[in-house]
């Protein structure tokens, strides 16, 4: 009877200069993590049944193993891997091959888009870091630019939307029309009988 290899859930996210790899496995005992320039491998006993879990991933590009960091909790191991090429484009995937790895998933809790990362670090700001709050004048009330008249031509007085006298007359006419229509319907019904 052969036993199949068990794989822990592996989550990954990235920034411009580093990768975050989380190995989700509870109660990991004696983890063996090997980080090289081109490969990440893991072997450890864990889970509720304390079974052997392992994986090996050939990385999309090279990393700096010496600058990489690791932290372990009771539920997971988090690796921060330093990319060898800083300031380059984001990697399209963690692994070198385009093969789908079922246990490898995107870590949306740590994920940031490439555009978000550029904004945070200064990046290519299309507005050149301009602060538009200073353009509103120093009056404190939010506005009124210098040299503009407060009297606009469109500030003229407009007539009221409803004239109360005319409205009263209109409603009287409507009531009379309703009464006349009801009488006409009643007389037609009486004529049918």
N, C-alpha and C positions, 0 to 999 in steps of 0.2 A: 504494500500500500504506500503510495507516494503522497507526501504532504505538499500542498501548494504554498507558495511564498505569500506571506501577508505583507501588505503595504499600508503604512499609516497615511492619513490624509495630510497632504502637503499643500500649503497655501503660499502664494507669492505675490509680491507687489514690487514696485520700483520707483526710484527717483532718478534724477539725471546722473548721479554719481554712485548710487548704491542699490542693492537688491535686498528685499526683506523676504526671508523664507521661514515659514512657521511649520514645524512638524507637530501635528496634533495627535498626541498619544498620551494617555494618562498613566501615571505611575511608571515612568521609564526607569529601568534599572540598567546601569552600566552601558550607556549609549556610546557607540563608536561612530564618531563623525569624522569623515575624511574630506577636507576641502583642499583641492588643488586648483591650479590656474584654469583648468578646463572641465573639472568634474566635481560633483558633490555626491557623496555616498553616506548612507546611514545604516546602522544595524543596532538593534536594541531590543530588550525584552520589556514588554509593557502591555497595557490594556487590562481589562478586568480579569482576564484569564491568564495573564502573564505569559504571552506567547512571543515568539521571535518575529520581529518586523524588520523589513529592510527595503532599501531602494538605492538606485544609482541613476543620476541624471548627468548627461553630458551637456554642459552649459553652452548657450548660444554664442557667447564670446568669452574672452578671458577675464578673470578677476584677480585681485591681489589677496591671496590667502593670508598673508601676514597682517594685513590691515583689517581683516574681517573680525567680527565680534560674535559672541554667543551668550545667551542667557537661558536658564532652564527654570521652569516652574513645575508644579505637580501635574499640570495638564498638558504642557507643551515645551518645545525648545524653539527659541527664536534666534535665527542667524541673520546678521547684517553683513552682507557681502559687498566689499568695495570693488566697483567696476575698474578694470585696468585702464580703460579709455574714459577719462572724465570729460564732461561737456559734450559728449556725442549724443546722437539720437537715442530715443528709448528703444529697448529691445522689443521686437514684435512677439516674442515668447521666451520662456526661460530655457527650454531645451534646444539643443542644436538641431535635432531632426524635427520634421514636421509631423511626427507621429503623435496621435492623441494618447496622452497618459491619463488613465481614468482616475487615479488618485491625486493628480495635480490640478489645483484650481486657483482662480484669481482671488486674492485677499482684498475684498472690497472695503474692509474696515481700514486698511492702510493705503488703498489705491488713490493715486492722484493722476489726473491727466497731465500730459506733457505741457499743455498750455497753462494749467494751474501752477505747475512747478516753476515755470518761467516767470510768471507774475509775482510769485512769492519771493523769488531770488533777485528780483530787479529785471532780469531778462530783457526782452525786446518790448519795451513799453511803447505802444503806438502813440501815446499822448506825451511822451517824453517826461513823465513824472510831473506834469502840470497840475497844480492845485486850483480847480475851478471855483472853490469857495471864496477865493480872493477877488474874483471878478464881479461879484454882486454888489460892490459898493460898500462903503464902511458905515452906512447909516444904521446898521443893526436890524433893520426891519425887512431885509431881504430885497432891497431893490432900488428902485428908481435910479436909473443911470444918470450920470452927469450930463447936463445940457438938454435934457428932455423936459418939455412942458408937462405939467400935471393935467392941463386942460386938453383932453383929446376931443376930436370932432365927433367921435362916436359916444360921448358921454351925455348926449342931449336927453331931455326929458321925453319919455315915451308915454303915450296915453295908457290909462288903465286897461287891463285885458277885458274886464267886464264892466258895463255900465249898469248899475243896480236898478235904475228905473226901467231901462229897456229889458232887462232880464225878467223883472216882475211882469211886464206886459206880455212878454213872450210866453212865460209859463201860464198866464191866464188864457191866452189864445190856445195853447196846447191842451189845457183842461177842457175848454169848450169843444175843441175838435174831437177829443176822446168821447165826451158825452154824446155828441151828435152821432158819432160812428156807432156807439153802443145802441142808441135809439133806433138807428137804421137797421142794425142787425136784428134787434128785437122785433121790429115791425115786419121784417121779411120772414122771420120764423113764425110769427103769428099768422101771416098770410098763407103759409104752407099748410098749417093745421086746418 
